[in-house]
């Protein structure tokens, strides 16, 4: 098995390559310096030359607020990029695994979204990631689409690192308490993606660490585990306006993972504790 991993400089791509290396599976991690995923001919040339058995496509435009003012770039990366990768995969008969996002859902109600539930993104980021999903589905008869949320990992910026930085600068901080979801530790997610791509169990999945929380609860646990005395003020979303609309409900059901024979990820609190030890 030979696997190409895009976005190796990002949180997820970095950990996916780390897992593949540890397992002795031939792989190559690439980023923008190797080829531009928005350039169809460049994608085709690179992938048909390397001829991987599978591509785990971790590259994405993830600046959610900036995307509202850079819609064309966001669409090029998140929709046309996966389309180009899928076309190249189809040409050489390679598998494709595409990590997507909770932002493809409108985030209403309090129930857990199933993979087959109706989508309805509210932001440019969400719409372009859904566009990527649809492009993959249109081109490939078989694919893996894995929706994740609230991602944190060693190699990149994320909410945890932001809280740790702000906690050193301030005695108290306002964090929204009415957006509910599940954090996802890339070191836990990466082994699952590597397991999945070795199988023929194609389809759309949800994969996050187990358990749910609000962003404010997440922040509180970060400070508790880090033994920082920063006070977290629980505030409603309406008091913290952002450029992009966030889903209020990012609860996603992972039942399909178990039914397919895949292990669910550990509790998010356990993941956070291990992550803080990794980076501190």
C-alpha positions as CSV (number, residue, x, y, z in Angstrom):
1,X,0.0,0.0,0.0
2,X,1.3,3.4,-1.0
3,X,-0.5,6.5,0.3
4,X,-0.3,10.2,-0.7
5,X,-1.3,12.6,2.1
6,X,-2.0,16.3,1.1
7,X,-1.7,19.1,3.6
8,X,1.2,17.6,5.5
9,X,2.0,20.9,7.1
10,X,-1.4,21.1,8.7
11,X,-2.6,19.4,12.0
12,X,-4.2,16.4,10.5
13,X,-1.9,15.7,7.5
14,X,1.1,15.8,9.9
15,X,-0.4,13.2,12.2
16,X,-1.6,11.0,9.4
17,X,1.9,10.8,8.0
18,X,3.3,10.2,11.5
19,X,1.0,7.2,11.9
20,X,1.8,5.8,8.5
21,X,5.5,6.1,9.2
22,X,5.1,4.3,12.5
23,X,3.2,1.5,10.8
24,X,5.8,1.1,8.1
25,X,3.4,2.0,5.3
26,X,4.9,3.7,2.3
27,X,3.7,7.3,2.1
28,X,4.4,10.8,0.9
29,X,3.2,13.9,2.6
30,X,2.8,16.9,0.3
31,X,1.8,20.6,0.5
32,X,1.6,23.7,-1.7
33,X,5.3,23.6,-2.5
34,X,4.8,20.2,-4.2
35,X,1.7,21.0,-6.3
36,X,-1.2,23.4,-6.2
37,X,-4.4,21.4,-5.6
38,X,-6.4,24.1,-7.4
39,X,-4.4,23.4,-10.6
40,X,-6.1,20.4,-12.3
41,X,-3.1,19.7,-14.6
42,X,-0.6,19.9,-11.8
43,X,-2.7,17.6,-9.6
44,X,-3.0,15.1,-12.4
45,X,0.7,15.1,-13.3
46,X,1.8,14.6,-9.7
47,X,-0.7,11.9,-8.8
48,X,-0.4,9.9,-12.0
49,X,3.4,10.1,-11.6
50,X,3.5,8.9,-8.0
51,X,0.6,6.4,-8.5
52,X,-0.5,6.0,-4.9
53,X,-3.0,3.3,-3.9
54,X,-4.9,5.9,-1.9
55,X,-5.0,9.6,-1.3
56,X,-5.9,11.1,2.1
57,X,-6.8,14.6,1.2
58,X,-6.2,16.8,4.3
59,X,-5.5,20.1,2.5
60,X,-8.2,22.7,3.1
61,X,-8.9,26.4,3.5
62,X,-10.0,26.5,7.2
63,X,-10.0,30.3,8.0
64,X,-13.7,30.3,8.6
65,X,-14.2,34.1,9.1
66,X,-11.7,35.1,6.4
67,X,-13.6,32.8,4.0
68,X,-16.6,35.2,4.1
69,X,-14.4,37.8,2.3
70,X,-12.4,35.3,0.2
71,X,-15.1,33.1,-1.2
72,X,-13.4,32.5,-4.5
73,X,-10.2,31.3,-2.9
74,X,-12.1,29.2,-0.4
75,X,-14.1,27.5,-3.2
76,X,-11.0,26.9,-5.3
77,X,-9.3,25.1,-2.4
78,X,-12.3,23.3,-0.7
79,X,-14.4,22.5,-3.7
80,X,-12.2,22.5,-6.9
81,X,-9.2,21.0,-5.0
82,X,-11.1,17.8,-4.0
83,X,-12.6,17.6,-7.5
84,X,-9.1,17.7,-9.0
85,X,-7.9,15.0,-6.6
86,X,-10.9,12.8,-7.2
87,X,-10.4,13.0,-11.0
88,X,-6.8,12.0,-10.7
89,X,-7.7,9.2,-8.3
90,X,-10.3,7.9,-10.7
91,X,-7.7,7.9,-13.5
92,X,-5.3,5.6,-11.7
93,X,-7.9,3.6,-9.7
94,X,-6.8,5.0,-6.3
95,X,-9.0,5.2,-3.2
96,X,-9.7,8.7,-1.8
97,X,-10.4,9.7,1.7
98,X,-11.8,13.3,2.2
99,X,-12.1,14.8,5.7
100,X,-15.0,17.2,5.9
101,X,-16.7,19.2,8.6
102,X,-19.7,19.7,10.9
103,X,-20.2,23.1,9.1
104,X,-22.0,21.3,6.3
105,X,-25.0,21.1,8.7
106,X,-27.2,24.1,9.7
107,X,-26.6,23.3,13.3
108,X,-30.2,23.6,14.5
109,X,-31.9,21.6,17.3
110,X,-30.2,19.4,19.8
111,X,-30.2,16.0,18.2
112,X,-27.1,14.2,16.9
113,X,-26.7,14.5,13.1
114,X,-26.4,11.2,11.2
115,X,-24.1,11.0,8.2
116,X,-27.2,10.7,5.9
117,X,-29.0,13.7,7.4
118,X,-29.9,16.6,5.2
119,X,-27.1,19.2,5.0
120,X,-27.5,23.0,4.9
121,X,-24.3,25.0,5.5
122,X,-24.6,28.6,6.8
123,X,-21.1,29.9,5.9
124,X,-18.9,30.1,2.9
125,X,-16.5,27.6,4.5
126,X,-19.4,25.1,5.1
127,X,-20.7,25.6,1.6
128,X,-17.4,25.0,0.0
129,X,-16.6,21.9,2.1
130,X,-20.0,20.5,1.1
131,X,-19.1,21.4,-2.5
132,X,-16.0,19.2,-2.0
133,X,-18.0,16.4,-0.7
134,X,-20.4,16.6,-3.7
135,X,-17.5,16.7,-6.2
136,X,-16.0,13.6,-4.7
137,X,-19.4,11.8,-4.8
138,X,-20.0,12.8,-8.4
139,X,-16.6,11.6,-9.7
140,X,-15.9,8.5,-7.7
141,X,-18.2,5.5,-7.4
142,X,-16.6,4.7,-4.0
143,X,-15.1,7.1,-1.5
144,X,-14.5,7.8,2.2
145,X,-15.9,11.1,3.5
146,X,-15.2,11.7,7.2
147,X,-16.8,14.7,8.9
148,X,-14.8,16.0,11.9
149,X,-15.2,19.1,14.2
150,X,-13.3,21.3,16.6
151,X,-9.9,20.0,15.5
152,X,-6.7,20.3,17.6
153,X,-3.3,18.9,17.0
154,X,0.4,19.5,17.6
155,X,1.3,20.9,14.2
156,X,-0.7,24.1,13.8
157,X,-2.9,26.7,15.4
158,X,-6.2,25.8,17.2
159,X,-8.6,26.7,20.0
160,X,-6.5,25.0,22.7
161,X,-3.3,26.9,21.8
162,X,-5.3,30.2,21.6
163,X,-6.8,29.6,25.1
164,X,-3.3,28.9,26.5
165,X,-2.0,32.1,25.0
166,X,-4.9,34.2,26.2
167,X,-4.8,32.6,29.6
168,X,-1.3,33.9,30.1
169,X,-2.3,37.4,29.0
170,X,-5.7,37.8,30.8
171,X,-7.3,37.0,34.2
172,X,-10.6,36.3,32.6
173,X,-12.0,35.6,29.1
174,X,-15.4,35.4,27.4
175,X,-16.2,32.2,25.6
176,X,-19.5,31.2,24.0
177,X,-21.6,28.6,25.9
178,X,-24.4,27.8,23.5
179,X,-22.5,26.2,20.6
180,X,-22.3,22.5,21.4
181,X,-20.1,20.0,19.7
182,X,-17.2,17.5,20.1
183,X,-13.4,18.3,20.0
184,X,-11.3,16.1,17.7
185,X,-7.6,15.3,18.6
186,X,-5.8,14.7,15.3
187,X,-3.5,12.1,17.0
188,X,-6.6,10.1,17.8
189,X,-8.3,10.7,14.4
190,X,-5.2,9.9,12.3
191,X,-5.0,6.1,13.2
192,X,-8.7,5.8,12.4
193,X,-8.3,7.3,8.9
194,X,-5.3,5.1,8.3
195,X,-7.3,2.0,9.3
196,X,-10.3,3.1,7.2
197,X,-8.4,3.7,4.0
198,X,-7.0,0.1,4.1
199,X,-10.5,-1.3,3.9
200,X,-13.3,-1.3,1.4
201,X,-15.8,0.0,3.9
202,X,-16.7,3.1,1.8
203,X,-19.2,5.8,2.7
204,X,-19.8,9.0,4.7
205,X,-18.8,8.8,8.4
206,X,-18.6,11.1,11.4
207,X,-15.5,10.9,13.6
208,X,-14.8,13.1,16.7
209,X,-13.7,12.3,20.2
210,X,-16.5,11.0,22.3
211,X,-18.5,13.3,24.5
212,X,-19.9,16.8,23.9
213,X,-19.3,20.2,25.4
214,X,-19.7,23.9,24.7
215,X,-16.7,26.0,23.7
216,X,-16.8,27.6,27.2
217,X,-16.7,24.1,28.9
218,X,-13.8,23.2,26.6
219,X,-11.9,26.3,27.6
220,X,-12.6,25.7,31.3
221,X,-11.2,22.2,31.0
222,X,-8.1,23.5,29.2
223,X,-7.4,25.9,32.1
224,X,-8.2,23.3,34.7
225,X,-5.8,20.7,33.3
226,X,-3.2,23.4,32.7
227,X,-3.5,24.6,36.3
228,X,-4.2,28.2,35.1
229,X,-6.4,30.4,37.2
230,X,-8.0,32.2,34.2
231,X,-11.7,32.7,34.7
232,X,-14.1,31.7,31.9
233,X,-17.2,33.9,31.4
234,X,-19.9,31.8,29.8
235,X,-21.6,34.1,27.2
236,X,-24.2,33.5,24.5
237,X,-23.3,33.6,20.8
238,X,-25.2,36.9,20.3
239,X,-22.7,38.6,22.6
240,X,-19.8,37.4,20.5
241,X,-20.5,38.2,16.8
242,X,-18.2,36.7,14.2
243,X,-17.9,37.2,10.5
244,X,-19.1,33.7,9.7
245,X,-22.2,32.1,11.2
246,X,-21.2,29.1,13.4
247,X,-23.5,26.0,13.8
248,X,-25.1,26.1,17.3
249,X,-25.5,22.3,17.3
250,X,-22.5,20.3,16.1
251,X,-23.5,17.0,17.7
252,X,-22.7,14.3,15.2
253,X,-23.5,10.6,15.7
254,X,-20.6,8.2,15.3
255,X,-22.8,5.0,15.5
256,X,-21.9,4.2,11.9
257,X,-18.2,3.8,12.9
258,X,-19.1,1.0,15.3
259,X,-21.4,-0.7,12.8
260,X,-18.6,-0.7,10.2
261,X,-16.2,-2.3,12.8
262,X,-14.1,0.8,13.5
263,X,-13.2,1.9,17.0
264,X,-14.7,5.1,18.3
265,X,-12.2,7.7,19.6
266,X,-11.5,8.3,23.3
267,X,-13.4,10.9,25.4
268,X,-12.4,14.4,24.5
269,X,-11.3,15.1,28.1
270,X,-8.8,12.2,27.9
271,X,-7.7,13.5,24.5
272,X,-7.1,17.0,25.8
273,X,-5.1,15.8,28.8
274,X,-2.8,13.8,26.5
275,X,-2.5,16.7,24.0
276,X,-1.5,19.2,26.7
277,X,1.3,16.8,27.8
278,X,2.4,16.5,24.2
279,X,2.7,20.3,23.6
280,X,3.9,21.5,27.0
